[in-house]
Every structure is written in structure tokens, then in C-alpha cells.
Amino acid sequence: AHKTMTLLYPGAVSSALGGSVTINCRTSQDVYYDIFTYPRLSWYQQRDGETPKLLIYSASTRASGIPDRFTGSGSNSAFTLTISGVQTEDAAVYYCLGLDYSSHFHRPITFSITDTEVQILLHVS
């Protein structure tokens, strides 16, 4: 029987405003690689009241108009989104979204910014 792919996120990470935040996204099995050997792993940002916006695709390629302070990396079953120079507008839900051989999977992480601290809280859907 096919096993559903799941994601494992850190429980919480914090950074000073202007600092750096790293989200590690681990999957229970390797993500699907397309014919060009790019991993089918994307990162999305969804601000409150807005539709999700694509940040990173193929694990490390920034979408059009996304600033270079957003960096994606990783392969197989371990992926990372790094935000350098964290700004207040980074308050959002961030989704790691991937594709295995038969299904999509995703889990959100929420950024909550108060004063000069950024906290990432785990939300399990």
C-alpha cells in the first residue's frame, strides 16, 4: 500500500528583526524529481487575507520578483528555506509543498512578529 508522504517541521524558531530565519522541511520519503532532475519542492508565502504567493520552486529557484533574501536549498527528503534580513512584512504563513509519485503534501508554518522578535510556530493541518 502507498504510504502518504508527511512533513516534519521544527516546533519553533525565533530571530531578531533584521536577522535570519531558517525553516527545515523534512519529508518521510524522497520527493519526486522531474525529467530534468529538479526536485518537485516549492515554498509559498500567504499573508493574512491574501492568496498564497510562490517564493521558491524546484527547491532553490526564486520565483519572479522574489528578493534574494529568500533562499531555498536541499534535496531528496531534506529542504530548507532561509530568510535573511527578516522584515515585518514577512509575517505570514509559509508552506512547504512537494510532490511524491502519487500525491501532493503540504504543511504551514506561521510567522508571528512582535516588536523585534520573529517567532515561527508550528501549525499542523
C-alpha positions as CSV (number, residue, x, y, z in Angstrom):
1,A,0.0,0.0,0.0
2,H,1.1,3.5,-0.7
3,K,2.3,5.5,2.3
4,T,1.3,9.1,2.4
5,M,4.2,11.5,2.5
6,T,4.4,13.6,5.6
7,L,6.4,16.7,6.6
8,L,8.3,17.3,9.8
9,Y,8.8,20.9,10.9
10,P,10.7,22.5,13.8
11,G,8.4,23.4,16.6
12,A,9.6,27.0,17.0
13,V,12.4,29.2,15.7
14,S,12.9,32.8,16.6
15,S,15.1,35.6,15.2
16,A,15.6,39.3,15.8
17,L,14.1,41.6,13.2
18,G,16.8,42.0,10.6
19,G,18.2,38.7,11.4
20,S,18.0,35.3,9.7
21,V,15.3,32.6,9.9
22,T,15.8,29.1,8.7
23,I,12.9,26.6,8.2
24,N,13.9,23.0,7.8
25,C,11.3,20.9,5.9
26,R,11.9,17.1,6.1
27,T,9.8,14.6,4.2
28,S,9.1,11.0,5.1
29,Q,10.3,9.9,1.7
30,D,12.1,11.5,-1.2
31,V,10.2,14.0,-3.3
32,Y,9.6,13.4,-6.9
33,Y,12.3,14.5,-9.4
34,D,11.2,15.6,-12.8
35,I,12.9,14.6,-16.1
36,F,15.3,17.5,-15.7
37,T,16.3,16.1,-12.2
38,Y,14.8,19.1,-10.3
39,P,13.1,18.2,-7.0
40,R,9.4,19.0,-7.0
41,L,9.5,21.0,-3.8
42,S,8.2,24.6,-3.5
43,W,7.8,27.2,-0.8
44,Y,4.8,29.5,-0.6
45,Q,4.1,32.6,1.4
46,Q,0.5,33.5,2.4
47,R,-0.1,36.8,4.2
48,D,-3.2,37.4,6.2
49,G,-6.2,37.9,3.9
50,E,-4.2,37.2,0.7
51,T,-3.8,34.3,-1.6
52,P,-0.6,32.2,-1.4
53,K,2.4,33.5,-3.3
54,L,5.1,31.3,-4.8
55,L,8.5,32.1,-3.4
56,I,10.7,29.1,-4.4
57,Y,10.3,26.3,-6.9
58,S,12.5,23.3,-7.7
59,A,13.8,23.6,-4.2
60,S,16.1,26.5,-4.9
61,T,14.9,28.7,-7.8
62,R,13.3,32.0,-6.8
63,A,10.1,32.9,-8.5
64,S,9.9,36.2,-10.5
65,G,10.1,39.3,-8.3
66,I,11.1,37.4,-5.1
67,P,14.0,39.2,-3.4
68,D,17.3,37.3,-3.0
69,R,17.0,37.4,0.8
70,F,14.7,34.3,0.3
71,T,16.9,31.3,-0.4
72,G,15.9,27.7,-0.8
73,S,18.1,24.6,-0.7
74,G,18.0,20.9,-0.2
75,S,17.4,17.6,-2.0
76,N,15.8,14.2,-1.6
77,S,13.9,14.5,1.7
78,A,15.6,17.5,3.4
79,F,14.9,21.0,2.3
80,T,15.5,24.5,3.8
81,L,14.0,28.0,3.4
82,T,16.2,30.8,4.7
83,I,15.0,34.3,5.1
84,S,17.8,36.8,5.6
85,G,17.2,40.3,6.9
86,V,13.8,39.5,8.3
87,Q,11.3,42.3,7.8
88,T,7.9,43.0,9.3
89,E,6.2,42.2,6.0
90,D,7.5,38.6,6.4
91,A,4.6,38.0,8.8
92,A,2.8,35.2,7.0
93,V,2.1,31.5,6.8
94,Y,4.8,29.7,4.9
95,Y,4.0,26.5,3.1
96,C,6.5,23.8,2.1
97,L,4.7,22.0,-0.7
98,G,6.1,19.0,-2.5
99,L,5.1,16.2,-4.9
100,D,5.7,12.5,-4.4
101,Y,4.9,9.9,-7.0
102,S,1.2,10.0,-6.4
103,S,0.1,12.9,-4.2
104,H,0.8,16.4,-3.0
105,F,1.6,17.3,0.6
106,H,1.8,20.5,2.5
107,R,2.0,21.9,6.0
108,P,2.0,25.5,7.0
109,I,4.3,27.4,9.4
110,T,3.2,30.8,10.7
111,F,5.4,33.8,11.4
112,S,4.2,36.0,14.2
113,I,6.2,39.2,14.6
114,T,6.0,41.2,17.8
115,D,8.4,44.1,18.4
116,T,11.8,43.0,17.3
117,E,11.3,39.3,17.5
118,V,10.1,36.8,14.9
119,Q,8.6,33.6,16.1
120,I,7.7,30.6,13.9
121,L,5.0,28.5,15.4
122,L,4.1,25.0,14.2
123,H,0.6,24.6,12.8
124,V,-0.4,21.1,12.0
125,S,-3.3,20.8,9.5
